[in-house]
Amino acid sequence: MRRGQPQIEVTFDIDANGILNVTAEEKSTGKKQEVKIQGSTNLSDEEITKAKAEAEKFAEEDKNRRENVESKNRMEALLYQMENLIAEKKDTIPDADKEIVNKLVADGKALKDKEDVTKEEIDEEIKTILENSEKEALRILQENRDKLEKLANTLLEKETLTGNEIDEILKEKNG
């Protein structure tokens, strides 16, 4: 420290009641100052009790609103995945299947965007979409299984197939 510059020690202490005690002491002169800072409120006990009761009253409503938003977000994520799948696989998914998926997406969006929709309605729609999607996926898998089975049986009978013959077997189920 340079000569003539004050050297001050400041102490902060918070007691169990939340009162902050600040002490500043100038080292060279020993002069000391203290300040107590207490938290204060302009609310009466009645107003504090009323505010707590109001918070508790709206807690259930807030919880329901949060759950509703979470359900809407799940719905939105599911619809987004379905739209992306259709966009990515547009050349390989038959038009009839695209129509089914697009209808599910449109119905889901319409419900999600309703102003007074409940969490239960959204969750039920998610369940419906997942069930219908699963049914469609199983149907498509079964169709492909049938095609591959026919192809395998034909191969066993003929031992060799040309590319055109393979294409014809695979197209039989589509057309």
C-alpha positions in Angstrom: 0.0 0.0 0.0 1.1 3.5 -0.8 1.5 6.0 2.0 -1.6 8.1 2.5 -4.0 5.5 1.0 -6.7 4.3 3.4 -6.7 0.6 4.3 -10.3 -0.6 5.1 -11.4 -4.0 6.3 -15.0 -4.9 5.5 -16.8 -7.8 7.2 -20.1 -9.3 6.1 -22.0 -11.5 8.6 -25.5 -13.0 8.1 -27.1 -14.3 11.3 -29.8 -17.1 11.7 -32.6 -14.6 11.3 -31.3 -13.4 7.9 -30.0 -10.1 9.2 -26.9 -8.9 7.4 -24.3 -7.2 9.5 -21.7 -5.1 7.6 -18.7 -3.8 9.5 -16.1 -1.5 8.0 -12.9 -0.6 9.9 -10.2 1.9 8.8 -6.9 0.3 9.9 -4.8 3.3 10.5 -7.3 5.2 12.6 -9.2 2.3 14.1 -12.5 4.1 13.1 -15.3 1.6 12.8 -18.8 1.8 11.2 -21.5 -0.9 11.4 -24.7 -1.3 9.4 -27.5 -3.9 9.9 -29.7 -4.8 6.9 -32.9 -6.6 7.7 -35.3 -8.0 5.2 -38.6 -6.2 5.4 -41.9 -6.6 3.7 -44.8 -4.3 3.2 -47.2 -7.2 3.3 -49.3 -8.0 6.3 -49.6 -11.5 7.6 -53.1 -11.7 6.2 -51.8 -10.7 2.7 -49.1 -13.3 2.9 -51.6 -16.0 3.9 -53.9 -14.9 1.1 -51.0 -15.1 -1.4 -50.1 -18.6 -0.2 -53.7 -19.8 -0.5 -53.9 -18.4 -4.0 -50.7 -20.2 -5.0 -52.1 -23.4 -3.7 -55.4 -22.9 -5.4 -53.7 -22.5 -8.8 -51.1 -25.2 -8.3 -53.5 -27.9 -9.6 -54.4 -25.8 -12.6 -50.8 -25.1 -13.3 -50.0 -28.8 -13.1 -52.8 -29.7 -15.5 -51.7 -27.0 -17.9 -48.1 -28.3 -17.8 -49.3 -31.9 -18.4 -51.4 -30.6 -21.3 -48.4 -28.9 -22.9 -46.2 -32.0 -22.4 -48.9 -34.1 -24.2 -49.1 -31.6 -27.0 -45.3 -31.7 -27.3 -45.4 -35.5 -27.5 -48.1 -35.3 -30.2 -46.1 -32.7 -32.1 -43.0 -34.8 -32.0 -44.9 -37.9 -33.2 -46.5 -36.0 -36.1 -43.1 -34.5 -37.1 -41.6 -38.0 -37.2 -44.5 -39.3 -39.3 -44.2 -36.4 -41.8 -40.5 -36.8 -42.1 -40.9 -40.5 -42.7 -43.3 -39.9 -45.5 -41.1 -37.2 -47.0 -38.0 -39.4 -46.8 -39.7 -42.5 -48.2 -42.1 -40.9 -50.6 -40.8 -43.0 -53.5 -41.1 -46.3 -51.7 -44.4 -45.9 -49.8 -47.5 -46.6 -51.9 -50.0 -43.7 -52.3 -52.7 -45.5 -50.3 -50.4 -45.8 -47.3 -49.3 -42.2 -47.6 -53.0 -41.2 -47.6 -53.6 -43.1 -44.4 -50.6 -41.5 -42.7 -51.4 -38.1 -43.9 -55.0 -38.4 -42.5 -53.6 -39.5 -39.2 -51.2 -36.5 -39.2 -54.0 -34.1 -40.2 -56.4 -35.4 -37.5 -53.6 -35.2 -34.9 -52.8 -31.6 -35.9 -56.4 -30.6 -35.8 -56.8 -32.0 -32.3 -53.5 -30.5 -31.0 -54.5 -27.1 -32.3 -57.9 -27.0 -30.6 -58.0 -24.4 -27.9 -59.8 -26.4 -25.2 -58.3 -29.8 -25.9 -57.5 -31.9 -22.8 -54.5 -33.9 -22.0 -56.7 -37.1 -22.0 -57.9 -36.3 -25.6 -54.4 -35.7 -26.8 -53.1 -38.9 -25.1 -56.0 -40.9 -26.7 -55.2 -39.5 -30.1 -51.5 -40.4 -29.7 -52.6 -43.9 -28.8 -54.9 -44.1 -31.8 -52.1 -42.9 -34.1 -49.6 -45.4 -32.7 -52.1 -48.3 -33.0 -53.0 -47.4 -36.6 -49.3 -46.9 -37.5 -48.4 -50.2 -36.0 -51.3 -51.9 -37.9 -50.1 -50.3 -41.2 -46.5 -51.3 -40.5 -47.5 -54.9 -39.8 -49.6 -55.0 -43.0 -46.7 -53.7 -45.1 -44.3 -56.2 -43.5 -46.7 -59.0 -44.2 -47.0 -57.9 -47.8 -43.3 -57.8 -48.2 -43.0 -61.2 -46.5 -45.5 -62.7 -48.9 -43.5 -61.3 -51.9 -40.3 -62.6 -50.6 -41.9 -66.0 -49.9 -43.2 -66.2 -53.4 -39.8 -65.1 -54.8 -38.1 -67.8 -52.7 -40.5 -70.5 -53.8 -40.1 -69.5 -57.4 -36.3 -69.6 -57.0 -36.5 -73.1 -55.5 -38.6 -74.3 -58.4 -36.6 -72.7 -61.2 -33.2 -72.4 -59.5 -32.4 -69.2 -61.5 -34.5 -66.1 -62.3 -33.9 -63.2 -64.6 -34.2 -59.6 -63.3 -37.4 -59.2 -65.2 -38.9 -62.3 -63.6 -38.0 -61.0 -60.1 -39.5 -57.6 -60.9 -42.7 -59.3 -62.1 -43.1 -61.3 -58.9 -42.5 -58.3 -56.7 -45.0 -56.2 -58.8 -47.8 -58.8 -58.6 -48.6 -57.8 -55.1 -48.6 -54.1 -55.9 -50.7 -54.2 -59.0 
